[in-house]
Amino acid sequence: MQTQKRSALFVDFDNIYIALRQVDPVAAEEFATNPTRWLAWLERYGESAAFEPEAPASRRVLLRNCYLNPKSFGRYRADFSRAAFRVVDCPPITRQGKTSTDIQVVMDVLDSLVHPTRFDEFILLSADADFTPLLQRLRLHDRRTVVVSIGPASPAYRNAADVVISEDEFVTLALGGRFTAREREEPTVGEADADTLDTMADALVEATREEGALLPSALPRIYVRFAEFRGSTDWLGHWSLRGLTEALVARRPEALAIDESGPQWSIALVAPGEAQRPLSFPSSDHESLRATIFETVRELVVTSPSPVPMATAAQHVVDTLGRRVSASEWAGAGSFKALVGAAAEPGLQLAQLSPTKWVILDPERHEVPETADAVGGDTPAARLVRRVSRTTGVPALTPEQYTALFESLFALLGAGGFDLTETSKQLRDVLVERGVPISRTSLSFVLRGLIFSGHALGDPTAFPDATAVARAFRRQVATLCDDANLELTDEEEALLDSWIHPAQ
């Protein structure tokens, strides 16, 4: 039986609270006013089955210190005192507002090294790179270190820790209380009232008439006009862009149809007198088999620690269900890819990694993989991308991926309304629909970079076009390079320009 770790916790309150407030004010207040919740989550955090509430605590947080500026955040002092924290007041000691938090934390950590209770683990809640030497000193003393970092943190600081709990994990799981993926039901229209769906359907008809046809990448900018959509985490109960769109088209069959004739599906107008084209697979003959196939695939994906190659999933279905799958031509769909790609199944998402490679994943559990050859080759540009990415943490995406990212982000931001967690999910799904899968980790890095560089992403007028978004992130990359003392030549600066925002 594994013994619980004896842990010491040090919270740089100002650093965490200010960073959280920039990206999610609600999460910031939850962190400040309910430390008992995230502390209970932290005690159960581990490298395996980290978010099961029934799992026994993997650590005992014996020492709990919180360091805050009483002048600015004194109102939260009582919340931490009630959670059995020792609160250390760190008032400003300079005219610029600099506090003594850093030195207070360092002295207390070093004192704890000789405490009669030998602490196995030191947990630090801060993104302040000034603590990098402290983490290195703890490693020298053979102590385990865990860092919770909100906002940008230098690669050197992150690499000095044994475990880094990401911002996404902490905000979504610790502060939101979502220890496990929430139970999901079959898609229904109950997530949005009929009037909202009718209004959205009318907007879809109007946009299609204006543009003639709409590709999937153009749809989110229509949907985000509606507050109900911006506040939804499951595409208004339909679990995918395709599922929601089919529901809206079904409400206006006299005007709209889903066109499958091109390289990807699109929304088209129905010609006068033309019957509504089928949305998916209307024949009821294959309903039961389709449900069985999806259940078989879901069981495989749920038990897989990583996305499942589509060919592997198809073979698993054939091995499990036998000849009736091929005899039915995949329940009338013609192919396994067509069946999975056209259905809005909760918990299953199809992602393309290359022209010939697809995977199936659960978006709540798996990261959307990025193309393996994003920075392949030995060209000067590829070497520079790898160097900058290793030093600063900037995602090593291809220029084409960055272009698609900024175009899709601009479309989402244009309608107003921004939430880091939900916007990153929506952006991920839009990019998957475009055939340009990018992980939420990379998307969150870009979004946080724009936020911490001073851009109000909730303001729909913040950027005039997608190129302006690209240029703003390019300036943030330059700042990260400067902070990391990464000196670049004029030629390398030009290569960075062509990488982050190639000529439109």
C-alpha positions as CSV (number, residue, x, y, z in Angstrom):
1,M,0.0,0.0,0.0
2,Q,1.4,3.4,-1.1
3,T,2.1,5.8,1.8
4,Q,0.6,9.3,1.4
5,K,3.1,12.0,0.6
6,R,3.8,14.6,3.3
7,S,3.4,17.9,1.5
8,A,4.1,21.6,2.2
9,L,2.0,24.1,0.2
10,F,3.0,27.7,-0.6
11,V,0.5,30.0,-2.3
12,D,1.6,33.2,-4.0
13,F,-1.9,34.6,-3.8
14,D,-1.3,37.8,-5.7
15,N,0.4,36.0,-8.7
16,I,-2.4,33.4,-9.1
17,Y,-5.4,35.6,-8.4
18,I,-4.3,38.4,-10.8
19,A,-3.5,35.9,-13.6
20,L,-6.8,34.1,-13.1
21,R,-8.7,37.4,-13.1
22,Q,-7.3,38.2,-16.5
23,V,-8.6,35.0,-18.1
24,D,-11.6,34.0,-16.0
25,P,-12.9,36.4,-13.2
26,V,-15.3,33.7,-11.9
27,A,-12.5,31.2,-11.5
28,A,-10.5,33.9,-9.7
29,E,-13.2,34.4,-7.2
30,E,-13.7,30.7,-6.7
31,F,-9.9,30.3,-6.0
32,A,-9.9,33.2,-3.5
33,T,-13.1,32.4,-1.6
34,N,-13.3,28.6,-1.6
35,P,-9.7,27.3,-1.1
36,T,-11.2,24.2,0.7
37,R,-12.5,22.9,-2.7
38,W,-9.3,23.2,-4.7
39,L,-7.3,22.0,-1.7
40,A,-9.4,18.8,-1.5
41,W,-8.8,18.3,-5.3
42,L,-5.1,18.9,-4.9
43,E,-4.8,16.2,-2.2
44,R,-6.2,13.7,-4.6
45,Y,-4.2,14.8,-7.6
46,G,-1.8,12.1,-8.9
47,E,-0.2,10.9,-12.1
48,S,-2.8,8.2,-12.6
49,A,-6.6,8.4,-12.2
50,A,-5.9,11.9,-11.1
51,F,-9.5,13.2,-11.0
52,E,-11.5,10.4,-9.4
53,P,-13.1,11.8,-6.3
54,E,-13.5,8.4,-4.8
55,A,-9.7,7.7,-5.0
56,P,-7.9,8.0,-1.7
57,A,-5.9,11.1,-1.1
58,S,-2.4,10.8,-2.5
59,R,-0.9,13.4,-0.2
60,R,-1.5,15.1,3.2
61,V,-0.9,18.9,3.0
62,L,0.6,19.3,6.4
63,L,1.9,22.9,6.0
64,R,-0.3,25.5,4.3
65,N,1.1,29.0,3.7
66,C,-0.6,31.7,1.8
67,Y,1.2,35.0,1.0
68,L,-0.9,38.0,0.0
69,N,-0.8,41.8,-0.1
70,P,-3.3,42.9,2.6
71,K,-3.7,46.3,1.1
72,S,-5.1,44.9,-2.1
73,F,-6.5,41.5,-1.2
74,G,-7.1,41.7,2.6
75,R,-10.7,40.8,2.1
76,Y,-9.7,37.3,1.2
77,R,-7.6,36.7,4.3
78,A,-10.5,35.2,6.3
79,D,-11.3,32.7,3.6
80,F,-7.8,31.2,3.8
81,S,-7.7,31.3,7.6
82,R,-10.9,29.3,7.7
83,A,-9.3,26.7,5.4
84,A,-6.5,26.3,8.0
85,F,-3.9,28.3,6.1
86,R,-1.2,30.4,7.8
87,V,-1.7,33.7,6.1
88,V,1.5,35.8,5.7
89,D,0.9,39.5,5.1
90,C,3.2,40.9,2.4
91,P,2.4,44.6,2.1
92,P,4.1,46.8,-0.5
93,I,7.6,47.9,0.4
94,T,8.3,50.2,-2.5
95,R,6.5,53.0,-4.2
96,Q,6.0,50.8,-7.3
97,G,4.0,48.3,-5.1
98,K,6.6,45.6,-4.9
99,T,6.0,43.2,-2.0
100,S,8.3,40.9,-0.1
101,T,6.4,37.7,-1.2
102,D,9.3,36.2,-3.1
103,I,11.8,36.4,-0.3
104,Q,9.2,35.3,2.3
105,V,8.4,32.2,0.3
106,V,12.1,31.3,-0.2
107,M,12.9,31.7,3.5
108,D,10.0,29.6,4.6
109,V,10.7,26.9,2.1
110,L,14.4,26.7,3.2
111,D,13.3,26.7,6.8
112,S,11.0,23.8,6.0
113,L,13.9,21.7,4.7
114,V,15.2,21.3,8.3
115,H,11.7,20.9,9.9
116,P,11.4,17.8,12.2
117,T,8.7,16.6,9.8
118,R,10.5,15.6,6.7
119,F,8.3,16.9,3.9
120,D,8.4,14.7,0.8
121,E,6.9,17.2,-1.5
122,F,6.8,21.0,-1.9
123,I,3.8,22.5,-3.8
124,L,4.1,26.0,-5.2
125,L,1.2,28.0,-6.6
126,S,2.9,30.6,-8.7
127,A,4.1,31.3,-12.3
128,D,6.9,33.6,-11.1
129,A,10.1,32.5,-12.8
130,D,12.1,34.0,-9.9
131,F,11.4,30.7,-8.0
132,T,13.4,28.7,-10.5
133,P,16.5,28.6,-8.3
134,L,14.4,27.5,-5.4
135,L,13.0,24.5,-7.3
136,Q,16.5,23.6,-8.3
137,R,17.6,23.8,-4.7
138,L,14.8,21.5,-3.6
139,R,15.7,19.0,-6.2
140,L,19.3,19.0,-4.9
141,H,17.8,18.1,-1.5
142,D,15.9,15.2,-3.1
143,R,12.5,16.7,-2.6
144,R,9.6,16.4,-5.0
145,T,8.2,19.6,-6.4
146,V,4.8,20.4,-7.9
147,V,3.9,23.7,-9.5
148,V,0.5,25.1,-10.3
149,S,1.1,27.8,-13.0
150,I,-1.5,30.2,-14.2
151,G,-0.6,32.3,-17.2
152,P,2.7,32.4,-19.0
153,A,5.6,30.7,-17.2
154,S,9.1,30.3,-18.6
155,P,10.2,26.8,-19.8
156,A,13.1,26.9,-17.4
157,Y,10.7,27.3,-14.5
158,R,8.4,24.6,-15.7
159,N,11.2,22.2,-16.4
160,A,12.7,22.7,-12.9
161,A,9.6,21.2,-11.3
162,D,8.8,17.4,-11.2
163,V,5.1,18.0,-11.9
164,V,3.4,20.9,-13.5
165,I,-0.4,21.2,-13.1
166,S,-1.7,23.1,-16.1
167,E,-3.9,26.1,-16.0
168,D,-6.6,24.2,-17.8
169,E,-6.5,21.3,-15.3
170,F,-6.7,23.7,-12.3
171,V,-9.4,26.0,-13.6
172,T,-11.6,23.2,-15.1
173,L,-11.1,20.5,-12.5
174,A,-10.0,22.1,-9.3
175,L,-12.1,25.3,-9.4
176,G,-15.0,23.9,-11.3
177,G,-15.3,20.8,-9.3
178,R,-15.4,18.6,-12.4
179,F,-13.4,15.6,-11.1
180,T,-14.7,13.4,-13.8
181,A,-16.2,14.0,-17.2
182,R,-19.8,14.9,-16.7
183,E,-22.5,12.4,-17.7
184,R,-23.9,13.1,-21.1
185,E,-27.3,12.2,-22.5
186,E,-28.3,11.7,-26.1
187,P,-28.5,15.0,-28.0
188,T,-31.8,16.8,-27.6
189,V,-33.2,20.2,-28.4
190,G,-34.0,20.6,-24.8
191,E,-30.7,22.5,-24.2
192,A,-32.2,25.5,-26.1
193,D,-35.8,26.6,-26.4
194,A,-37.6,26.4,-29.7
195,D,-37.7,30.1,-30.2
196,T,-33.9,30.3,-29.9
197,L,-33.4,27.5,-32.4
198,D,-35.9,29.1,-34.8
199,T,-34.1,32.4,-34.6
200,M,-30.8,30.7,-35.3
201,A,-32.3,28.8,-38.2
202,D,-33.5,32.1,-39.7
203,A,-30.1,33.6,-39.3
204,L,-28.6,30.6,-41.1
205,V,-31.1,31.0,-44.0
206,E,-30.2,34.7,-44.3
207,A,-26.5,34.1,-44.3
208,T,-26.8,31.3,-46.9
209,R,-28.8,33.5,-49.1
210,E,-26.2,36.3,-48.9
211,E,-23.2,34.0,-49.6
212,G,-24.8,31.3,-51.8
213,A,-23.3,28.4,-49.7
214,L,-21.6,28.1,-46.3
215,L,-18.7,25.9,-45.4
216,P,-18.5,24.5,-41.8
217,S,-15.8,27.1,-41.0
218,A,-18.2,29.9,-41.6
219,L,-20.9,28.7,-39.3
220,P,-19.5,29.6,-35.8
221,R,-19.5,33.3,-36.6
222,I,-23.2,33.0,-37.2
223,Y,-23.9,31.0,-34.1
224,V,-21.8,33.1,-31.7
225,R,-24.2,36.0,-32.2
226,F,-26.6,34.2,-29.8
227,A,-25.9,34.3,-26.0
228,E,-27.4,30.9,-25.5
229,F,-24.8,29.4,-27.9
230,R,-21.9,31.3,-26.3
231,G,-23.0,29.9,-22.9
232,S,-23.2,26.3,-24.1
233,T,-20.5,23.7,-23.7
234,D,-22.2,21.1,-25.8
235,W,-23.4,22.8,-29.0
236,L,-26.8,23.5,-27.5
237,G,-27.3,19.8,-26.7
238,H,-26.2,18.5,-30.1
239,W,-22.5,17.9,-29.2
240,S,-21.0,19.0,-32.5
241,L,-21.1,21.7,-35.1
242,R,-22.6,19.2,-37.6
243,G,-25.2,18.0,-35.1
244,L,-26.4,21.5,-34.3
245,T,-26.4,22.5,-38.0
246,E,-28.5,19.5,-39.0
247,A,-31.0,20.4,-36.3
248,L,-31.3,24.0,-37.6
249,V,-31.5,22.9,-41.2
250,A,-34.3,20.4,-40.2
251,R,-36.3,23.4,-38.9
252,R,-36.1,25.1,-42.3
253,P,-36.3,22.2,-44.8
254,E,-38.1,24.4,-47.4
255,A,-35.0,26.7,-47.6
256,L,-31.9,24.8,-46.5
257,A,-30.1,21.5,-47.2
258,I,-26.8,19.9,-46.3
259,D,-24.8,19.4,-49.5
260,E,-22.5,16.4,-49.5
261,S,-21.4,16.7,-53.1
262,G,-18.2,18.6,-52.6
263,P,-14.9,17.6,-50.8
264,Q,-16.6,18.6,-47.5
265,W,-20.2,19.2,-46.5
266,S,-21.8,22.6,-46.8
267,I,-25.1,24.5,-46.3
268,A,-26.9,25.2,-49.6
269,L,-30.3,26.7,-50.6
270,V,-33.0,24.5,-51.8
271,A,-34.2,25.4,-55.3
272,P,-37.9,26.2,-55.7
273,G,-39.9,23.0,-55.9
274,E,-36.9,20.8,-54.9
275,A,-37.5,18.3,-52.2
276,Q,-35.3,18.5,-49.1
277,R,-32.2,16.4,-49.5
278,P,-31.4,13.8,-46.9
279,L,-29.4,15.2,-43.9
280,S,-27.8,11.9,-42.9
281,F,-29.1,8.4,-43.1
282,P,-32.8,8.5,-42.9
283,S,-33.5,4.8,-43.5
284,S,-34.7,3.2,-40.3
285,D,-33.5,-0.2,-41.5
286,H,-30.1,0.4,-40.1
287,E,-30.9,2.3,-36.9
288,S,-30.3,-0.6,-34.6
289,L,-27.0,-1.6,-36.2
290,R,-25.7,2.0,-36.2
291,A,-26.5,2.3,-32.5
292,T,-24.6,-1.0,-31.9
293,I,-21.6,0.2,-34.0
294,F,-21.4,3.5,-32.1
295,E,-21.6,1.8,-28.8
296,T,-18.8,-0.6,-29.8
297,V,-16.6,2.3,-30.9
298,R,-17.4,4.3,-27.8
299,E,-16.4,1.5,-25.5
300,L,-13.0,1.3,-27.4
301,V,-12.4,5.1,-27.2
302,V,-13.4,5.4,-23.6
303,T,-10.9,2.8,-22.5
304,S,-8.1,4.2,-24.7
305,P,-5.6,6.6,-23.1
306,S,-5.1,8.3,-26.5
307,P,-7.0,8.9,-29.7
308,V,-7.7,5.7,-31.6
309,P,-6.7,5.4,-35.3
310,M,-9.8,5.1,-37.5
311,A,-8.5,1.9,-39.1
312,T,-8.1,0.3,-35.7
313,A,-11.6,1.3,-34.7
314,A,-13.1,-0.1,-37.9
315,Q,-11.3,-3.4,-37.5
316,H,-12.4,-3.6,-33.9
317,V,-16.0,-3.2,-35.0
318,V,-15.7,-5.9,-37.6
319,D,-14.0,-8.3,-35.2
320,T,-16.7,-7.6,-32.6
321,L,-19.9,-7.5,-34.7
322,G,-18.9,-9.9,-37.6
323,R,-20.0,-10.1,-41.2
324,R,-23.3,-8.1,-40.8
325,V,-21.3,-4.9,-40.7
326,S,-19.8,-5.4,-44.2
327,A,-23.1,-7.0,-45.5
328,S,-25.0,-3.8,-44.5
329,E,-22.3,-1.6,-46.1
330,W,-21.7,0.0,-42.7
331,A,-25.4,0.4,-41.9
332,G,-26.1,2.1,-45.2
333,A,-23.3,4.7,-44.9
334,G,-21.0,3.1,-47.4
335,S,-17.9,3.3,-45.3
336,F,-16.9,3.5,-41.7
337,K,-15.5,7.0,-42.2
338,A,-18.7,8.2,-43.7
339,L,-20.7,6.7,-40.9
340,V,-18.6,8.2,-38.1
341,G,-18.0,11.6,-39.9
342,A,-21.7,12.3,-40.6
343,A,-23.1,11.4,-37.1
344,A,-23.2,13.7,-34.1
345,E,-22.4,11.1,-31.5
346,P,-21.7,12.3,-28.0
347,G,-18.2,11.5,-26.8
348,L,-16.9,10.7,-30.3
349,Q,-15.0,13.1,-32.6
350,L,-13.2,12.4,-35.9
351,A,-9.9,14.3,-36.4
352,Q,-7.7,14.3,-39.6
353,L,-4.0,14.3,-39.0
354,S,-2.9,14.0,-42.6
355,P,-4.6,13.3,-46.0
356,T,-4.7,9.6,-45.2
357,K,-4.7,9.4,-41.4
358,W,-7.7,9.9,-39.2
359,V,-8.3,9.3,-35.5
360,I,-11.4,9.0,-33.3
361,L,-11.3,10.7,-29.8
362,D,-13.3,11.7,-26.9
363,P,-12.9,15.6,-26.8
364,E,-13.5,15.6,-23.0
365,R,-10.6,13.1,-22.4
366,H,-8.2,13.4,-25.3
367,E,-6.1,16.1,-26.8
368,V,-6.7,16.6,-30.5
369,P,-3.3,15.5,-31.9
370,E,-1.4,17.8,-34.2
371,T,0.4,16.7,-37.3
372,A,3.6,14.9,-36.6
373,D,5.6,16.6,-39.3
374,A,4.6,20.2,-38.3
375,V,8.2,21.2,-37.9
376,G,9.9,18.5,-39.8
377,G,12.9,18.9,-42.1
378,D,16.3,20.5,-41.6
379,T,15.7,23.9,-43.3
380,P,16.7,27.1,-41.5
381,A,13.0,27.9,-40.9
382,A,12.3,24.4,-39.3
383,R,15.4,24.7,-37.1
384,L,14.4,28.1,-35.9
385,V,10.8,27.0,-35.2
386,R,12.1,24.1,-33.1
387,R,14.6,26.4,-31.3
388,V,11.9,29.0,-30.4
389,S,9.4,26.4,-29.4
390,R,11.8,24.6,-27.1
391,T,12.9,27.9,-25.5
392,T,9.6,29.8,-25.1
393,G,6.9,27.1,-25.3
394,V,5.3,28.7,-28.4
395,P,3.4,25.9,-30.2
396,A,5.4,24.4,-33.1
397,L,2.5,24.6,-35.6
398,T,2.8,24.9,-39.3
399,P,2.2,28.3,-41.0
400,E,-1.0,26.8,-42.5
401,Q,-2.2,25.8,-39.0
402,Y,-1.5,29.3,-37.6
403,T,-3.3,30.9,-40.5
404,A,-6.4,28.7,-39.9
405,L,-6.2,29.3,-36.2
406,F,-6.2,33.1,-36.5
407,E,-8.9,33.1,-39.2
408,S,-11.2,30.9,-37.0
409,L,-10.4,32.8,-33.8
410,F,-11.2,36.1,-35.5
411,A,-14.6,34.7,-36.6
412,L,-15.4,33.6,-33.1
413,L,-14.3,36.9,-31.5
414,G,-16.1,39.0,-34.0
415,A,-19.5,38.3,-32.4
416,G,-18.3,39.3,-28.9
417,G,-18.3,37.1,-25.8
418,F,-15.2,35.4,-24.6
419,D,-14.4,32.7,-22.1
420,L,-11.0,31.1,-22.1
421,T,-12.2,27.5,-21.5
422,E,-15.2,27.6,-23.7
423,T,-13.6,29.6,-26.5
424,S,-10.7,27.2,-26.7
425,K,-13.2,24.3,-27.0
426,Q,-15.2,26.0,-29.7
427,L,-12.0,27.0,-31.6
428,R,-10.7,23.4,-31.3
429,D,-14.0,22.0,-32.8
430,V,-14.1,24.6,-35.6
431,L,-10.5,23.7,-36.6
432,V,-11.4,20.0,-36.6
433,E,-14.3,20.7,-38.9
434,R,-11.8,22.6,-41.2
435,G,-9.6,19.6,-41.2
436,V,-6.8,21.4,-39.3
437,P,-6.7,19.7,-35.8
438,I,-4.9,21.7,-33.2
439,S,-4.7,20.7,-29.5
440,R,-6.4,22.7,-26.8
441,T,-3.0,23.1,-25.1
442,S,-1.7,25.0,-28.1
443,L,-4.9,27.0,-28.5
444,S,-4.9,28.0,-24.9
445,F,-1.3,29.1,-25.2
446,V,-2.2,31.4,-28.0
447,L,-5.3,32.8,-26.3
448,R,-3.4,33.4,-23.0
449,G,-0.6,35.0,-24.9
450,L,-3.0,37.5,-26.5
451,I,-4.7,38.1,-23.1
452,F,-1.5,38.7,-21.2
453,S,-0.2,41.0,-23.9
454,G,-3.1,43.3,-23.1
455,H,-5.7,42.5,-25.7
456,A,-9.4,42.4,-24.6
457,L,-10.6,39.3,-26.4
458,G,-14.1,39.9,-25.2
459,D,-14.3,43.1,-27.3
460,P,-15.6,42.3,-30.8
461,T,-13.8,45.4,-32.1
462,A,-10.4,44.4,-30.7
463,F,-9.1,43.2,-34.1
464,P,-10.1,44.5,-37.5
465,D,-9.2,41.3,-39.2
466,A,-7.4,37.9,-38.8
467,T,-4.1,39.4,-39.9
468,A,-4.3,41.8,-36.9
469,V,-4.7,38.8,-34.6
470,A,-1.6,37.2,-36.1
471,R,0.4,40.3,-35.7
472,A,-0.6,40.6,-32.1
473,F,0.5,37.1,-31.4
474,R,3.8,37.7,-33.3
475,R,4.5,40.6,-31.0
476,Q,3.9,38.3,-28.0
477,V,6.4,35.8,-29.5
478,A,9.0,38.5,-29.7
479,T,8.4,39.4,-26.1
480,L,8.8,35.8,-25.0
481,C,12.0,35.5,-27.0
482,D,13.3,38.7,-25.3
483,D,12.3,37.4,-21.9
484,A,14.2,34.1,-22.6
485,N,17.3,36.1,-23.8
486,L,16.9,34.5,-27.2
487,E,18.7,36.8,-29.6
488,L,17.6,36.6,-33.2
489,T,19.2,37.9,-36.3
490,D,17.3,40.0,-38.9
491,E,17.1,36.9,-41.1
492,E,15.6,34.9,-38.2
493,E,13.1,37.7,-37.4
494,A,11.9,37.5,-41.0
495,L,11.6,33.7,-40.7
496,L,9.5,34.2,-37.6
497,D,7.3,36.6,-39.6
498,S,6.7,34.0,-42.3
499,W,6.0,31.3,-39.7
500,I,3.5,33.1,-37.5
501,H,1.6,35.2,-40.1
502,P,2.6,34.4,-43.7
503,A,1.5,36.8,-46.4
504,Q,-2.3,36.6,-46.8
